[in-house]
Amino acid sequence: MKILIVEDEEELAKDISNYLSGESYLCEIASTYQQGQEKIALYNYDCILLDLMLPNGADGLNLLENLDHQNNQQGVIIISAKNSLEDKIKGLKIGADDYLAKPFHLAELSARIYSVIRRKQFDHTNLLEHNELTVDLLAKTVKVSGTILMLTKKEYDLLLLFLGNKNKVISKNALAEHLSGDIADMFENQDFVYAHIKNLKRKLTDAGCKPYLKTIYGTGYKWEM
């Protein structure tokens, strides 16, 4: 799961990133309005943490409005010391999914992120069930016919990405970005994506899972329901 932190307080941004990385999120930081705009235009995120008061008088609400105009479906949580009721209502009306006033506990922020992602991608449920396959989002466990399947973090992230985008073809470029964030462009090739997909497929098949994960040659991969 990928998180973009749009926050100009360097120490706070690092604290958030370090904490969420420990919770198995892939985090990227934008310290200015311009950086946030560029990252959102180039990459997809599961959730964006957005400060309202950005450098040089920039207003995070403008960034939120741009997201709304683009019909962007990623979750947004406003994190700001600018805690007026008017700002909160305006942000939620524009399209934010939640609002958390500074200072806040990182554990609460993590819980809010989980809630937003669950609501937007998995229809409010903590348990994803498809025939013999069961994924417990809270426990972060995967079972096939009741037996726990051991996956690496990246394999688990890929599985959630496919389950959250059932019957949609996901390109190799999108998968590389999901696994590696904004450093994906630095790789000369994306063979590492194939390796993770191959391992995920093998583990699912060996555990007795039906071949839902399909290779769409020349395009990408799709989880067929």
C-alpha positions in Angstrom: 0.0 0.0 0.0 1.4 3.4 -1.1 1.1 6.6 0.9 2.0 10.1 -0.2 2.8 12.5 2.7 2.3 16.2 1.6 3.9 17.9 4.6 6.5 20.7 4.9 7.5 20.0 8.5 10.5 17.8 7.8 10.7 16.1 11.2 7.0 15.3 11.3 7.0 14.0 7.7 10.0 11.7 8.6 8.3 10.5 11.8 5.1 9.7 9.9 7.0 7.9 7.1 9.1 5.9 9.6 6.1 4.8 11.6 4.0 3.9 8.6 6.9 2.0 7.0 7.0 -0.1 10.1 3.3 -0.8 9.4 4.2 -2.1 5.9 3.2 1.0 4.0 5.4 2.3 1.1 5.8 6.1 1.9 6.8 9.0 -0.2 7.1 12.6 0.9 6.4 15.9 -0.9 7.3 19.0 1.1 5.8 21.6 -1.3 2.6 22.2 -3.2 4.5 21.7 -6.5 6.1 18.5 -5.4 2.7 17.1 -4.3 1.1 18.1 -7.6 3.9 16.5 -9.6 3.8 13.2 -7.7 0.0 12.9 -7.8 0.2 13.5 -11.6 2.8 10.8 -12.1 2.0 8.1 -9.6 -1.0 6.4 -8.0 -1.4 6.2 -4.2 -3.7 4.3 -1.9 -3.9 7.3 0.5 -2.7 10.9 0.5 -1.9 12.7 3.8 -2.4 16.4 3.1 -1.3 19.4 5.2 -3.3 22.5 4.4 -0.6 25.1 5.2 2.2 24.6 2.7 5.3 26.8 2.0 5.0 30.1 0.1 1.4 30.6 1.1 0.2 27.5 -0.8 -3.1 26.0 0.4 -3.5 22.2 0.5 -7.2 22.7 -0.3 -6.2 23.8 -3.8 -4.4 20.5 -4.2 -7.5 18.7 -3.0 -9.7 20.6 -5.5 -7.4 19.5 -8.3 -7.7 15.9 -7.2 -11.5 16.3 -7.3 -11.5 17.8 -10.8 -9.3 14.9 -12.0 -11.9 12.4 -10.6 -9.0 10.9 -8.6 -10.2 7.9 -6.5 -7.3 7.7 -4.0 -8.2 8.4 -0.3 -7.2 11.7 1.2 -6.8 12.5 4.9 -6.2 16.2 5.9 -3.5 16.5 8.6 -3.3 20.1 9.7 -2.9 22.5 12.6 -5.3 24.7 10.8 -8.2 23.4 12.8 -11.1 25.7 12.1 -14.5 24.2 11.6 -14.8 26.0 8.3 -11.6 24.4 6.9 -12.7 21.0 8.0 -16.1 21.3 6.4 -14.7 22.7 3.2 -12.1 20.0 2.9 -14.6 17.2 3.5 -17.0 18.8 1.0 -14.3 19.0 -1.7 -13.5 15.4 -1.3 -11.3 14.6 1.7 -12.2 11.3 3.4 -11.1 12.3 6.9 -9.5 15.2 8.9 -7.0 14.8 11.7 -5.8 17.9 13.7 -2.2 18.3 14.8 -0.8 17.1 17.1 -2.0 13.5 16.7 -0.9 10.1 17.8 0.7 8.1 14.9 -1.2 5.0 15.9 -4.5 6.9 15.4 -3.3 8.2 12.0 -2.4 4.6 11.0 -5.9 3.5 12.0 -7.5 6.3 10.0 -5.5 5.3 6.9 -6.5 1.7 7.3 -10.2 2.8 7.6 -10.0 5.0 4.5 -8.3 2.3 2.3 -10.7 -0.4 3.6 -13.7 1.8 2.8 -12.6 2.9 -0.7 -11.1 -0.4 -2.0 -12.7 -3.2 0.0 -16.3 -2.1 0.7 -15.8 -1.5 4.5 -14.9 -5.1 5.2 -11.9 -6.5 7.2 -12.2 -9.9 5.6 -11.8 -10.5 1.9 -13.2 -13.9 0.8 -13.2 -15.4 -2.6 -14.0 -19.1 -2.8 -11.0 -20.9 -1.2 -9.1 -17.7 -0.6 -9.4 -15.5 2.5 -7.5 -12.4 3.4 -7.7 -10.9 6.8 -6.8 -7.2 6.4 -6.4 -6.6 10.1 -4.2 -9.6 10.8 -2.5 -9.3 7.4 -2.9 -13.0 6.9 -3.8 -15.0 3.8 -5.5 -18.4 3.9 -6.2 -21.0 1.2 -8.9 -23.4 2.2 -8.3 -22.6 5.8 -4.5 -23.0 5.7 -2.2 -20.0 6.2 -0.2 -19.0 3.2 3.2 -17.4 3.9 3.8 -14.4 1.6 6.5 -11.8 1.5 5.5 -8.2 2.1 5.7 -7.4 -1.7 3.7 -10.5 -2.6 1.0 -9.6 -0.1 0.9 -6.0 -1.4 0.5 -7.4 -5.0 -2.3 -9.7 -3.9 -4.2 -6.8 -2.3 -3.7 -4.6 -5.4 -5.2 -7.3 -7.6 -8.1 -8.0 -5.2 -8.8 -4.2 -5.0 -8.9 -4.1 -8.8 -10.7 -7.3 -9.7 -11.1 -7.9 -13.5 -9.0 -4.9 -14.3 -5.8 -5.3 -16.3 -2.8 -3.8 -14.4 0.2 -2.8 -16.4 3.7 -3.9 -15.6 4.6 -0.2 -15.2 1.8 0.3 -12.7 3.0 -2.8 -10.7 6.6 -1.6 -10.7 5.5 1.8 -9.3 3.3 0.1 -6.7 6.2 -2.0 -5.5 8.9 0.6 -5.7 7.2 4.0 -5.6 8.8 7.0 -7.4 12.2 5.1 -7.7 10.6 2.7 -10.2 11.8 4.9 -13.1 15.4 4.3 -12.0 15.4 0.6 -12.9 16.7 -0.3 -16.3 14.1 -3.1 -16.6 11.1 -4.4 -14.6 12.1 -8.0 -14.3 11.7 -7.8 -10.6 7.9 -7.4 -11.2 7.8 -10.7 -13.1 9.8 -12.4 -10.3 7.3 -11.3 -7.6 4.3 -12.2 -9.8 5.8 -15.6 -10.6 6.4 -16.3 -6.9 2.9 -15.2 -5.9 1.3 -17.4 -8.6 3.4 -20.4 -7.5 2.6 -20.1 -3.9 -1.1 -19.7 -4.6 -1.2 -22.7 -6.9 0.9 -24.9 -4.6 -1.6 -24.1 -1.8 -4.5 -25.2 -3.9 -5.8 -21.8 -5.1 -7.4 -21.7 -8.5 -5.5 -19.7 -11.2 -7.4 -16.4 -10.8 -4.2 -14.3 -11.6 -3.9 -14.2 -15.4 -1.1 -12.9 -17.6 -2.4 -10.6 -20.3 0.5 -10.9 -22.7 1.9 -7.6 -23.9 -0.3 -5.7 -21.5 0.0 -6.8 -17.8 -1.9 -8.9 -15.4 -5.5 -9.4 -14.2 -7.2 -11.0 -11.3 -10.3 -12.7 -12.8 -13.3 -13.4 -10.7 
